[in-house]
Amino acid sequence: MASLIFDLLLLAGFTIRTIRLVCTDTISDRYLRRHIVAWADRDETGRREFWADGMECGYCVGFWLSGLCLLTLMLAGGPGDAAIWWRVLAGWFTLNYVTAHIWSRID
């Protein structure tokens, strides 16, 4: 039971961190968001605007990223039985998210 709860907490932290990475972090602006917005701006029909707007919406991106994170957990064995590689990866993202928030409050 403890490993099930642990895996679900790691899944939540992993998902939150990936959403923040895509939607707000500077590195994703340089390598992802900026290019998608430029691609959408070149569209004269306005059909690509959906993608540019969605890249800055945590709810929009979060829906797809949470599914992706859940899929990685299922591929790693599922909640409670996740493989060590998944726990290390999810723990890395979760720890980064938690410690960065603590650092921002202290700084």
C-alpha positions in Angstrom: 0.0 0.0 0.0 2.8 2.4 0.8 4.5 1.9 -2.6 1.1 2.6 -4.3 0.8 5.9 -2.5 4.4 6.7 -3.1 4.1 6.1 -6.8 0.9 8.2 -7.0 2.7 11.1 -5.2 5.6 10.8 -7.6 3.2 10.8 -10.5 1.6 14.0 -9.3 5.0 15.7 -8.8 6.3 14.4 -12.1 3.2 15.7 -13.9 3.3 19.1 -12.2 7.0 19.6 -13.0 6.5 18.7 -16.7 3.6 21.1 -17.0 5.7 23.9 -15.5 8.6 22.9 -17.7 6.5 23.2 -20.9 4.3 26.2 -19.9 6.5 28.6 -18.0 10.2 27.7 -17.9 12.7 29.7 -19.9 14.4 26.7 -21.4 11.2 25.5 -23.0 10.5 29.0 -24.3 13.8 28.9 -26.1 13.5 25.4 -27.5 9.7 24.8 -27.8 7.1 27.5 -27.2 8.8 30.3 -29.3 9.0 28.0 -32.3 5.4 26.9 -32.0 4.2 30.5 -31.7 6.3 31.5 -34.7 4.8 28.5 -36.6 1.3 29.6 -35.7 2.0 33.2 -36.6 2.9 32.2 -40.2 -0.5 30.6 -40.7 -2.8 33.1 -42.5 -6.0 31.0 -41.8 -5.7 31.3 -38.0 -6.1 27.5 -37.5 -2.7 27.2 -35.8 -3.5 29.8 -33.2 -4.9 27.0 -31.0 -1.5 25.5 -30.6 0.2 28.8 -29.7 -2.5 29.6 -27.1 -2.4 26.1 -25.7 1.3 26.1 -25.0 0.9 28.7 -22.3 -2.2 27.1 -20.7 -1.4 24.8 -17.8 -4.8 23.2 -18.0 -4.5 22.6 -21.8 -1.0 21.2 -21.7 -1.6 19.5 -18.4 -4.3 17.3 -19.8 -1.9 15.8 -22.4 1.2 15.7 -20.2 -0.7 14.1 -17.3 -1.8 11.4 -19.8 1.8 11.0 -21.0 3.1 10.8 -17.4 0.5 8.2 -16.5 1.4 6.2 -19.6 5.0 6.1 -18.5 3.9 4.8 -15.1 1.8 2.1 -16.7 4.7 1.1 -18.9 6.9 0.9 -15.9 4.7 -1.6 -14.1 1.8 0.5 -12.8 1.2 2.2 -9.4 2.7 0.2 -6.6 4.9 -1.9 -8.9 6.7 0.8 -10.8 10.2 0.0 -12.1 13.1 1.7 -10.4 14.0 3.7 -13.5 10.5 5.3 -13.4 10.8 6.1 -9.7 14.2 7.7 -10.2 13.0 9.8 -13.1 9.7 10.9 -11.4 11.6 11.5 -8.2 14.1 13.7 -10.0 11.4 15.9 -11.4 9.4 15.9 -8.2 12.4 16.8 -6.1 13.4 19.6 -8.5 9.9 21.0 -8.3 9.7 20.9 -4.5 13.2 22.2 -3.8 12.9 25.0 -6.4 9.7 26.2 -4.6 11.4 26.1 -1.2 14.4 28.0 -2.6 12.2 30.7 -4.2 10.5 31.2 -0.8 13.8 31.4 1.1 15.6 33.6 -1.5 
